[in-house]
Each structure stands twice: as C-alpha cells, then as structure tokens.
Amino acid sequence: MTEARKGNIYIISEMILWSLFPIVSFLGLKGLPGMVALFRVNLFAAVFFLLLVFSRKKLFELKNKKAWVYTIGTVIFINIIFYGLYFFALGKTTPSNAAIMSLFEVVPSYIFFHLIRKESFKKMHILGIILAIIGVLIVLIPKAGKINTGDYIILIAAFFGPFGNWCQQHARKLVSSEAALFMRHSMAIPLLFLLAIVFSNSVGHYNISNVIGWLLLNGIIVFGLSKIFWLEAIHRMSVTRALAISGLNPVFTVLFAWALLHQAPTYIQLLALPFLIASILILTNFKFKKDKILLSTQVE
C-alpha cells in the first residue's frame, strides 16, 4: 500500500471519529466549566499516550529536545487557544453548528500553508475548498444577523489552528505519533490546570461522576485514537488537504447529533451536504476507472 493511500485511510478514519468531538464534548460539559472539562480530557489523553509510549518502547523519543520545542507551539495554538475557545463556545451554540463553523479552518490554513509556506496545492483542490465553504455558507446565511456568540468564537478559534498544525507536523517528523501527542498533552496539563483555577476558581470540587464516561471517551478515543490518525495523515499529505478532507465532519456530526441528542437535521443542512460531499471527492482525488472507485496514489 502506498503512503498516499495510507494517508487517505488515516484521514477518513480520523474524520469519522472526530465528528463525535462536538457531541461528546457537549455531553461532557454538563455541570462543568469548559476549562475544567478540557483539563480533564487532556489528563486522560496524556495517560493514554503515556501507556502507548511505554508499550511501544518509544520512551527514548521523549529526549528529543527539538520535538519539545515544536510541541510548545502546538500546545499554545491548539490545546490552549483553539480548544479553550471551542469548549467555551459549546456552551453558547449547538454541536452541529460548532462542527460546521470549525470547517472554516480550511481557509486560513490555505492562506498560511499555500501563500506563506509555498506548500503545493492544485487548482482542483481550490475548487474543493470553495465547495466546502459554500456548504458552510448555505447553513449560515439564512441565520445572518441572528448568529450565536458561540459561532463567532469558533470562527476566531479557526485562525489559530494552522499555526498549531504546522508545529504538530514538524514534531511528527522527529518522533512517533504517540510520543508527539504525549508531549503535547502532558505539556498542556499544568497550563490548563492554572487556567481552570483562574476561570473557574477550582478544579477538584466539581462532581464529574455523571460525565466521567463522556470525558474518558473524549480523552481516549476522540483526543487519543483520532489524533494518532490525524498525525499519521498529515505526515503523508499536506495539512490543507487533510483539513479539506475533514470537511465532511459536519455531515457525520449532524447525523450523530440526530441519533444521540435528538437534534434532527434541518433542510438547510441537508441542502449543504451535496457541496460538502463533492468537496471530499475532489480533495481525495477519487477517480472512476473500470467501474471501480480508486484513490489517487499521488503523494503531496
């Protein structure tokens, strides 16, 4: 199997798991401030990755000082700013809307990686991004003037993702996925603990018994397994393309929200689906040949 095929498999798997993120995070916030929940999730994720590092005998990789330097950027831009704003926003908007708004990250990522970093990007892929953005606008435009505060917050958060992903991509070149993610979450824990105290006055006195299952699921599966898939994907393809493929997240989030939260999709959301699906087909380089659907093997 070629590296391009592996990258496509990883990013599609990550896309499906990550589509649960808004819902699982929303359910884990019941009775908890956003920063406290985020601290707990990162704590569980760090333990998960520490066990992986030990089991796969990658402890020596934690001595890589350069990887730790790149991890600082990932922690600041993603773990603290992006997820901090995201968890705060979930208290002010719906999981489905949060997923759709976060899709806007494709745009600043394109600007950062293509125009600044000169990362290769095909014209056909630009069409894919445009279609993804149209899909988002179809959902948002009918609500112009009545948008929730949480949607604006997630829109702001989307601008910080590309910087963190660039740092994350470079850290993965130096160490394995499990080591890079353990570095990231272990470094984030003390910072999130302090922020939780600043914004919530305490961490320990909140009762998490009612949401412990959702916090564990978020830390181990969503923040854990799906992020391994994400790092393995961007190790084999451009971040902008990976983000664009992940644009199908809102489709699955809407479906999961319908099943778990009984929030039925609206006709506006259903109208947006064809644009998002077309975007994914273009950005994953699907080709039709001899009645079979093939994935392009081109490495970018």
Secondary structure, DSSP 8 states (H G I E B T S, - for coil): --HHHHHHHHHHHHHHHHTTHHHHHHHHTTTS-HHHHHHHHHHHHHHHHHHHHHHTT-GGGGG-HHHHHHHHHHIIIIIIIIHHHHHHHTTTS-HHHHHHHHGGGHHHHHIIIIIIS-----HHHHHHHHHHHHHHHHHHGGGTT---HHHHHHHHHTTTHHHHHHHHHHHHHHS-HHHHHHHHHHHHHHHHHHHHHHHHS-STTS--TTTHHHHHHIIIIIIIIHHHHHHHHHTTS-HHHHHHHGGGHHHHHHHHHHHHS-----HHHHHHHHHHHHHHHHHTTEEEETTEEEE-----
